[in-house]
């Protein structure tokens, strides 16, 4: 049970990191097209 909770936390953390990277990439593309 405890291991499952830790695994879920790790999954959510990596998901948050991936979405943050995705948002950063979109922002980069938007500002790049704006120039």
PDB file of N, H, CA, C and O in Angstrom:
ATOM      1  N   UNK A   1       0.848  -1.197   0.000  1.00  0.00           N
ATOM      2  CA  UNK A   1       0.000   0.000   0.000  1.00  0.00           C
ATOM      3  C   UNK A   1       0.882   1.245   0.000  1.00  0.00           C
ATOM      4  O   UNK A   1       0.684   2.164  -0.794  1.00  0.00           O
ATOM      5  N   UNK A   2       1.865   1.256   0.912  1.00  0.00           N
ATOM      6  H   UNK A   2       2.025   0.509   1.558  1.00  0.00           H
ATOM      7  CA  UNK A   2       2.735   2.434   1.004  1.00  0.00           C
ATOM      8  C   UNK A   2       3.502   2.629  -0.306  1.00  0.00           C
ATOM      9  O   UNK A   2       3.663   3.752  -0.783  1.00  0.00           O
ATOM     10  N   UNK A   3       3.973   1.508  -0.882  1.00  0.00           N
ATOM     11  H   UNK A   3       3.842   0.596  -0.495  1.00  0.00           H
ATOM     12  CA  UNK A   3       4.728   1.607  -2.139  1.00  0.00           C
ATOM     13  C   UNK A   3       3.838   2.155  -3.248  1.00  0.00           C
ATOM     14  O   UNK A   3       4.286   2.960  -4.064  1.00  0.00           O
ATOM     15  N   UNK A   4       2.578   1.723  -3.281  1.00  0.00           N
ATOM     16  H   UNK A   4       2.214   1.069  -2.618  1.00  0.00           H
ATOM     17  CA  UNK A   4       1.666   2.211  -4.312  1.00  0.00           C
ATOM     18  C   UNK A   4       1.511   3.722  -4.213  1.00  0.00           C
ATOM     19  O   UNK A   4       1.537   4.424  -5.224  1.00  0.00           O
ATOM     20  N   UNK A   5       1.350   4.218  -2.992  1.00  0.00           N
ATOM     21  H   UNK A   5       1.330   3.647  -2.171  1.00  0.00           H
ATOM     22  CA  UNK A   5       1.184   5.663  -2.818  1.00  0.00           C
ATOM     23  C   UNK A   5       2.414   6.404  -3.325  1.00  0.00           C
ATOM     24  O   UNK A   5       2.287   7.431  -3.993  1.00  0.00           O
ATOM     25  N   UNK A   6       3.598   5.896  -3.015  1.00  0.00           N
ATOM     26  H   UNK A   6       3.701   5.063  -2.472  1.00  0.00           H
ATOM     27  CA  UNK A   6       4.827   6.551  -3.467  1.00  0.00           C
ATOM     28  C   UNK A   6       4.901   6.534  -4.986  1.00  0.00           C
ATOM     29  O   UNK A   6       5.311   7.518  -5.602  1.00  0.00           O
ATOM     30  N   UNK A   7       4.506   5.422  -5.588  1.00  0.00           N
ATOM     31  H   UNK A   7       4.173   4.623  -5.087  1.00  0.00           H
ATOM     32  CA  UNK A   7       4.527   5.328  -7.047  1.00  0.00           C
ATOM     33  C   UNK A   7       3.587   6.338  -7.674  1.00  0.00           C
ATOM     34  O   UNK A   7       3.919   6.962  -8.682  1.00  0.00           O
ATOM     35  N   UNK A   8       2.407   6.503  -7.077  1.00  0.00           N
ATOM     36  H   UNK A   8       2.137   5.996  -6.258  1.00  0.00           H
ATOM     37  CA  UNK A   8       1.437   7.468  -7.602  1.00  0.00           C
ATOM     38  C   UNK A   8       1.998   8.880  -7.490  1.00  0.00           C
ATOM     39  O   UNK A   8       1.855   9.685  -8.411  1.00  0.00           O
ATOM     40  N   UNK A   9       2.636   9.178  -6.362  1.00  0.00           N
ATOM     41  H   UNK A   9       2.753   8.525  -5.615  1.00  0.00           H
ATOM     42  CA  UNK A   9       3.216  10.514  -6.174  1.00  0.00           C
ATOM     43  C   UNK A   9       4.288  10.757  -7.232  1.00  0.00           C
ATOM     44  O   UNK A   9       4.361  11.842  -7.808  1.00  0.00           O
ATOM     45  N   UNK A  10       5.124   9.741  -7.487  1.00  0.00           N
ATOM     46  H   UNK A  10       5.065   8.859  -7.018  1.00  0.00           H
ATOM     47  CA  UNK A  10       6.177   9.887  -8.500  1.00  0.00           C
ATOM     48  C   UNK A  10       5.556  10.111  -9.873  1.00  0.00           C
ATOM     49  O   UNK A  10       6.029  10.950 -10.640  1.00  0.00           O
ATOM     50  N   UNK A  11       4.492   9.360 -10.189  1.00  0.00           N
ATOM     51  H   UNK A  11       4.107   8.679  -9.566  1.00  0.00           H
ATOM     52  CA  UNK A  11       3.832   9.521 -11.481  1.00  0.00           C
ATOM     53  C   UNK A  11       3.293  10.935 -11.627  1.00  0.00           C
ATOM     54  O   UNK A  11       3.485  11.571 -12.663  1.00  0.00           O
ATOM     55  N   UNK A  12       2.613  11.432 -10.585  1.00  0.00           N
ATOM     56  H   UNK A  12       2.457  10.915  -9.743  1.00  0.00           H
ATOM     57  CA  UNK A  12       2.039  12.772 -10.654  1.00  0.00           C
ATOM     58  C   UNK A  12       3.139  13.812 -10.797  1.00  0.00           C
ATOM     59  O   UNK A  12       2.984  14.790 -11.528  1.00  0.00           O
ATOM     60  N   UNK A  13       4.252  13.604 -10.099  1.00  0.00           N
ATOM     61  H   UNK A  13       4.379  12.809  -9.504  1.00  0.00           H
ATOM     62  CA  UNK A  13       5.358  14.566 -10.164  1.00  0.00           C
ATOM     63  C   UNK A  13       5.938  14.608 -11.575  1.00  0.00           C
ATOM     64  O   UNK A  13       6.167  15.689 -12.118  1.00  0.00           O
ATOM     65  N   UNK A  14       6.179  13.427 -12.178  1.00  0.00           N
ATOM     66  H   UNK A  14       5.993  12.549 -11.737  1.00  0.00           H
ATOM     67  CA  UNK A  14       6.743  13.408 -13.527  1.00  0.00           C
ATOM     68  C   UNK A  14       5.735  13.965 -14.527  1.00  0.00           C
ATOM     69  O   UNK A  14       6.121  14.615 -15.499  1.00  0.00           O
ATOM     70  N   UNK A  15       4.442  13.717 -14.296  1.00  0.00           N
ATOM     71  H   UNK A  15       4.128  13.189 -13.507  1.00  0.00           H
ATOM     72  CA  UNK A  15       3.411  14.286 -15.163  1.00  0.00           C
ATOM     73  C   UNK A  15       3.460  15.804 -15.095  1.00  0.00           C
ATOM     74  O   UNK A  15       3.395  16.474 -16.126  1.00  0.00           O
ATOM     75  N   UNK A  16       3.574  16.351 -13.894  1.00  0.00           N
ATOM     76  H   UNK A  16       3.627  15.807 -13.057  1.00  0.00           H
ATOM     77  CA  UNK A  16       3.638  17.803 -13.730  1.00  0.00           C
ATOM     78  C   UNK A  16       4.870  18.355 -14.436  1.00  0.00           C
ATOM     79  O   UNK A  16       4.804  19.405 -15.074  1.00  0.00           O
ATOM     80  N   UNK A  17       5.989  17.651 -14.323  1.00  0.00           N
ATOM     81  H   UNK A  17       6.042  16.798 -13.805  1.00  0.00           H
ATOM     82  CA  UNK A  17       7.221  18.108 -14.982  1.00  0.00           C
ATOM     83  C   UNK A  17       7.034  18.071 -16.498  1.00  0.00           C
ATOM     84  O   UNK A  17       7.412  19.014 -17.192  1.00  0.00           O
ATOM     85  N   UNK A  18       6.452  16.985 -17.015  1.00  0.00           N
ATOM     86  H   UNK A  18       6.145  16.218 -16.452  1.00  0.00           H
ATOM     87  CA  UNK A  18       6.258  16.876 -18.460  1.00  0.00           C
ATOM     88  C   UNK A  18       5.338  17.971 -18.975  1.00  0.00           C
ATOM     89  O   UNK A  18       5.617  18.565 -20.016  1.00  0.00           O
ATOM     90  N   UNK A  19       4.244  18.252 -18.266  1.00  0.00           N
ATOM     91  H   UNK A  19       4.018  17.769 -17.420  1.00  0.00           H
ATOM     92  CA  UNK A  19       3.329  19.295 -18.729  1.00  0.00           C
ATOM     93  C   UNK A  19       3.995  20.658 -18.629  1.00  0.00           C
ATOM     94  O   UNK A  19       3.756  21.524 -19.470  1.00  0.00           O
ATOM     95  N   UNK A  20       4.831  20.861 -17.608  1.00  0.00           N
ATOM     96  H   UNK A  20       5.025  20.157 -16.925  1.00  0.00           H
ATOM     97  CA  UNK A  20       5.550  22.136 -17.497  1.00  0.00           C
ATOM     98  C   UNK A  20       6.493  22.304 -18.681  1.00  0.00           C
ATOM     99  O   UNK A  20       6.599  23.395 -19.243  1.00  0.00           O
ATOM    100  N   UNK A  21       7.179  21.225 -19.063  1.00  0.00           N
ATOM    101  H   UNK A  21       7.093  20.339 -18.607  1.00  0.00           H
ATOM    102  CA  UNK A  21       8.082  21.282 -20.222  1.00  0.00           C
ATOM    103  C   UNK A  21       7.259  21.549 -21.485  1.00  0.00           C
ATOM    104  O   UNK A  21       7.661  22.348 -22.332  1.00  0.00           O
ATOM    105  N   UNK A  22       6.120  20.887 -21.609  1.00  0.00           N
ATOM    106  H   UNK A  22       5.794  20.238 -20.922  1.00  0.00           H
ATOM    107  CA  UNK A  22       5.270  21.083 -22.781  1.00  0.00           C
ATOM    108  C   UNK A  22       4.800  22.523 -22.881  1.00  0.00           C
ATOM    109  O   UNK A  22       4.810  23.107 -23.965  1.00  0.00           O
ATOM    110  N   UNK A  23       4.389  23.099 -21.761  1.00  0.00           N
ATOM    111  H   UNK A  23       4.381  22.625 -20.881  1.00  0.00           H
ATOM    112  CA  UNK A  23       3.943  24.494 -21.755  1.00  0.00           C
ATOM    113  C   UNK A  23       5.103  25.400 -22.150  1.00  0.00           C
ATOM    114  O   UNK A  23       4.922  26.333 -22.933  1.00  0.00           O
ATOM    115  N   UNK A  24       6.286  25.134 -21.618  1.00  0.00           N
ATOM    116  H   UNK A  24       6.433  24.377 -20.982  1.00  0.00           H
ATOM    117  CA  UNK A  24       7.469  25.945 -21.951  1.00  0.00           C
ATOM    118  C   UNK A  24       7.755  25.868 -23.446  1.00  0.00           C
ATOM    119  O   UNK A  24       8.085  26.881 -24.063  1.00  0.00           O
ATOM    120  N   UNK A  25       7.634  24.687 -24.033  1.00  0.00           N
ATOM    121  H   UNK A  25       7.366  23.864 -23.531  1.00  0.00           H
ATOM    122  CA  UNK A  25       7.878  24.531 -25.470  1.00  0.00           C
ATOM    123  C   UNK A  25       6.859  25.329 -26.268  1.00  0.00           C
ATOM    124  O   UNK A  25       7.219  25.987 -27.244  1.00  0.00           O
ATOM    125  N   UNK A  26       5.592  25.281 -25.868  1.00  0.00           N
ATOM    126  H   UNK A  26       5.299  24.747 -25.075  1.00  0.00           H
ATOM    127  CA  UNK A  26       4.538  26.024 -26.575  1.00  0.00           C
ATOM    128  C   UNK A  26       4.813  27.520 -26.484  1.00  0.00           C
ATOM    129  O   UNK A  26       4.681  28.239 -27.474  1.00  0.00           O
ATOM    130  N   UNK A  27       5.194  27.987 -25.300  1.00  0.00           N
ATOM    131  H   UNK A  27       5.301  27.403 -24.496  1.00  0.00           H
ATOM    132  CA  UNK A  27       5.484  29.416 -25.117  1.00  0.00           C
ATOM    133  C   UNK A  27       6.663  29.815 -25.999  1.00  0.00           C
ATOM    134  O   UNK A  27       6.642  30.875 -26.625  1.00  0.00           O
ATOM    135  N   UNK A  28       7.681  28.974 -26.047  1.00  0.00           N
ATOM    136  H   UNK A  28       7.698  28.114 -25.538  1.00  0.00           H
ATOM    137  CA  UNK A  28       8.853  29.255 -26.893  1.00  0.00           C
ATOM    138  C   UNK A  28       8.425  29.369 -28.350  1.00  0.00           C
ATOM    139  O   UNK A  28       8.826  30.300 -29.047  1.00  0.00           O
ATOM    140  N   UNK A  29       7.606  28.417 -28.813  1.00  0.00           N
ATOM    141  H   UNK A  29       7.280  27.660 -28.247  1.00  0.00           H
ATOM    142  CA  UNK A  29       7.151  28.443 -30.202  1.00  0.00           C
ATOM    143  C   UNK A  29       6.337  29.702 -30.469  1.00  0.00           C
ATOM    144  O   UNK A  29       6.513  30.347 -31.503  1.00  0.00           O
ATOM    145  N   UNK A  30       5.448  30.057 -29.546  1.00  0.00           N
ATOM    146  H   UNK A  30       5.305  29.534 -28.706  1.00  0.00           H
ATOM    147  CA  UNK A  30       4.608  31.244 -29.731  1.00  0.00           C
ATOM    148  C   UNK A  30       5.465  32.496 -29.845  1.00  0.00           C
ATOM    149  O   UNK A  30       5.259  33.300 -30.755  1.00  0.00           O
ATOM    150  N   UNK A  31       6.420  32.678 -28.945  1.00  0.00           N
ATOM    151  H   UNK A  31       6.588  32.026 -28.206  1.00  0.00           H
ATOM    152  CA  UNK A  31       7.252  33.881 -28.982  1.00  0.00           C
ATOM    153  C   UNK A  31       8.149  33.848 -30.222  1.00  0.00           C
ATOM    154  O   UNK A  31       8.479  34.897 -30.775  1.00  0.00           O
ATOM    155  N   UNK A  32       8.539  32.661 -30.654  1.00  0.00           N
ATOM    156  H   UNK A  32       8.271  31.809 -30.205  1.00  0.00           H
ATOM    157  CA  UNK A  32       9.385  32.544 -31.842  1.00  0.00           C
ATOM    158  C   UNK A  32       8.607  32.973 -33.083  1.00  0.00           C
ATOM    159  O   UNK A  32       9.138  33.680 -33.939  1.00  0.00           O
ATOM    160  N   UNK A  33       7.344  32.542 -33.179  1.00  0.00           N
ATOM    161  H   UNK A  33       6.912  31.968 -32.484  1.00  0.00           H
ATOM    162  CA  UNK A  33       6.517  32.918 -34.325  1.00  0.00           C
ATOM    163  C   UNK A  33       6.194  34.406 -34.285  1.00  0.00           C
ATOM    164  O   UNK A  33       6.014  35.032 -35.330  1.00  0.00           O
ATOM    165  N   UNK A  34       6.121  34.975 -33.085  1.00  0.00           N
ATOM    166  H   UNK A  34       6.268  34.466 -32.236  1.00  0.00           H
ATOM    167  CA  UNK A  34       5.778  36.387 -32.950  1.00  0.00           C
ATOM    168  C   UNK A  34       6.852  37.298 -33.532  1.00  0.00           C
ATOM    169  O   UNK A  34       6.553  38.421 -33.936  1.00  0.00           O
ATOM    170  N   UNK A  35       8.091  36.834 -33.579  1.00  0.00           N
ATOM    171  H   UNK A  35       8.335  35.921 -33.251  1.00  0.00           H
ATOM    172  CA  UNK A  35       9.177  37.683 -34.073  1.00  0.00           C
ATOM    173  C   UNK A  35       9.186  37.768 -35.587  1.00  0.00           C
ATOM    174  O   UNK A  35      10.038  38.445 -36.162  1.00  0.00           O
TER     175      UNK A  35
END
